[in-house]
Amino acid sequence: MIRAEEAEKLVRAELPWGKVSTLPLSEATGCALAEPLLADRDYPPYNRATMDGIAVSWESYAAGRREFAVTGVIAAGSPEISLSAPDTACEIMTGAATPTNADLVIPYEHIAVENGVARVHLEQPRARFENVHLKASDCRAGAEIVAAGEILNGPRIGIAASFGYANVKARAQPRVLVISTGDELVKVEASPLAHQIRQSNGHALRASLRAAGIGNVELAHLRDDPEEIRAHFSRAREEFDVLIYSGAVSMGKFDHLPALWAEAGVRKIFHGVSQRPGKPLWFGRDDANETLVIGLPGNPISSLVCLHRYFLSEAPRYAVLEEEIRFDKPLTYFLPVKVASHADGSFSAAPLAVKNSGEFTGLALSDGFLELPREMNVFPKGTAFRYFPWRRP
């Protein structure tokens, strides 16, 4: 078995999901950029007023002038002009191009305009280019603005639009199939017999994927029948970008998946992680079809923890334990928790009592889980550990 940290690196090397294509900007939300966004021009492209007021010569103001003859009004979108003389001013609106020889904007709140003359009534020192967003102060033409691999969220979509990207090269939303395995499973709407359980893992995993912005997710169920699994995989590997299996990856007599994947030529990246829950986690790639294959343990908590820990996690977040925890085995331990944010800025996690990885109902009050490192066996109250939420904030 490998360690959790190594498993994370191996998974990251295969992400993000989805094939590269050119997408209209309107369809790219939630997709990962396949190449960086570059500035097509300086930004801002002109000296831009950041306040409504008057544009004047800073040297004139610094020399003591407090009255300026108003010669015009500049609206946002007007071509750049020049002041006619150092003792003149133009009224200017936020976002407009400041005159070429004006290097100070004084806001309306500090002036009075009467009979074509602007008088400054608030006396205070003013810096050169105060209330002016200088040309190219954000970036120069050709600069990298958003790196490849970043997910296109609202701000990044706005940036792409600002620099003329009507289309972007990105990884399209992956087509994901979540497959639950097991003869004991029946549909949610069914009335199960005493030896049967309803299919829940698939619904939980699909909800988690959708909450993470992956919307194209379908569900399937397979019996523990090698021929049925083999035939289904042969079709699914060509149709989907990601296949996520729940169950049939451990050491039981009916855990057929690892052997069938090997037979089908799927490249195993790892099988087994020294962690609890989720030790049997399997991960590989069908290189011929560019399809990722994920084998999650069948126990509900294990299945969810593995998906969130390795495949949906983002930048690390941390929470402080509210009570001491002991765990004596040399395994990374994933602890379900209820979190709370406090007025002093701290973020704490209260452990929840879950008896085993099959106790799905124990997650009802949880917000996510902490990762407790294998190098420790006593985890003191007040110590911060990495936190994985069930849903992205």
Secondary structure, 3 states (H helix, E strand, C coil): CECHHHHHHHHHCCCCCCCEEEEEHHHCCCCEECCCEECCCCECCCCEECCCEEEECHHHHHCCCCEEEEEEEECCCCCCCCCCCCCEEEEECCCCECCCCCCEEEEHHHEEEECCEEEECCCCCCCCCCCEECCCCCECCCCEEECCCCECCHHHHHHHHHCCCCEEEEECCCCEEEEEECCCEECCCCCCCCCCEECCHHHHHHHHHHHCCCCCEEEEEECCCHHHHHHHHHHHHHHCCEEEEECCCCCCCCCCHHHHHHHCCCEEEEECECEECCCCCEEEEECCCCEEEEEECCCHHHHHHHHHHHHCCCCCEEEEECCCEECCCCCEEEEEEEEEECCCCCEEEEECCCCCCCCHHHHCCCCEEEEECCCCCEECCCCEEEEEECCCC
